[in-house]
């Protein structure tokens, strides 16, 4: 089994830094676990305009970790860590643009 490389985008990094302490630790542990198993059973694939892209989310209580898996590069892009509600995934296209930069 291979290990994936994780890249936390600057916006997501800032969101993680602003989390409450106990949730920040849980998010960091979940991100570390994604390096071994990028598609855990509690993750859910999100609908995107690009069907080739594997965009997923993991729910931790009211928080969502939104990430994309790049199989070719064995790379996981952490795009956002948001609280739901009010987050409604309305900015997925904007988040996906960050992958291509």
C-alpha positions in Angstrom: 0.0 0.0 0.0 1.4 3.4 -1.0 1.4 6.5 1.0 -0.2 9.6 -0.5 1.3 13.1 -0.2 -1.0 15.7 1.4 -1.1 19.3 0.4 -3.1 21.7 2.6 -4.1 24.8 0.5 -3.4 28.1 2.3 -7.0 28.9 2.8 -7.7 25.5 4.4 -4.6 25.9 6.5 -6.0 29.2 7.8 -9.3 27.6 8.5 -7.6 24.8 10.5 -5.7 27.3 12.6 -9.0 29.0 13.5 -10.7 25.8 14.7 -11.3 25.1 18.4 -8.4 23.2 19.9 -10.0 19.8 20.2 -11.5 19.9 16.7 -8.2 21.2 15.3 -6.5 18.0 16.7 -9.2 15.7 15.2 -8.9 17.4 11.8 -5.1 17.1 11.8 -5.4 13.4 12.7 -8.0 12.8 10.0 -5.8 14.5 7.4 -2.8 12.3 8.5 -5.0 9.2 8.2 -5.9 10.2 4.6 -2.3 9.6 3.6 -2.8 5.9 4.2 -6.5 5.5 3.3 -7.7 8.4 1.0 -11.2 6.9 0.7 -12.3 5.9 4.2 -15.8 4.5 4.7 -17.0 7.7 6.3 -16.0 9.8 3.3 -18.5 10.8 0.6 -17.9 11.6 -3.0 -19.1 15.0 -4.1 -20.7 15.8 -7.4 -18.5 18.0 -9.6 -18.6 19.3 -13.1 -15.5 17.3 -13.8 -16.5 13.6 -13.4 -12.8 12.5 -13.6 -11.9 14.4 -10.5 -12.4 12.5 -7.2 -13.7 15.2 -4.9 -14.7 14.0 -1.4 -15.7 15.2 2.0 -15.4 13.8 5.5 -17.7 14.8 8.3 -16.4 15.4 11.8 -19.4 16.4 13.9 -20.6 19.7 12.3 -17.3 20.2 10.4 -16.5 19.1 6.8 -13.1 18.5 5.3 -13.3 18.9 1.6 -10.5 17.3 -0.4 -9.5 16.0 -3.9 -7.6 12.9 -4.7 -5.0 12.9 -7.5 -4.4 9.2 -8.3 -1.6 9.8 -10.8 0.5 11.9 -8.5 -0.8 10.1 -5.3 -1.6 13.5 -4.0 -4.4 14.6 -1.7 -5.4 18.3 -1.9 -7.1 19.6 1.3 -9.3 22.4 -0.1 -11.4 23.5 2.8 -12.4 22.8 6.4 -15.9 24.4 6.9 -18.7 24.3 9.4 -22.0 23.0 8.2 -24.4 24.7 8.5 -24.0 27.4 7.1 -21.6 25.9 4.6 -23.5 24.5 1.6 -20.7 23.5 -0.9 -21.7 26.5 -3.1 -18.1 27.4 -3.7 -16.8 24.0 -5.1 -15.9 25.5 -8.5 -13.8 28.2 -6.8 -12.1 25.5 -4.6 -11.4 23.4 -7.7 -9.7 26.3 -9.4 -7.1 26.3 -6.6 -6.1 22.7 -7.6 -5.1 23.8 -11.1 -2.9 26.7 -10.0 
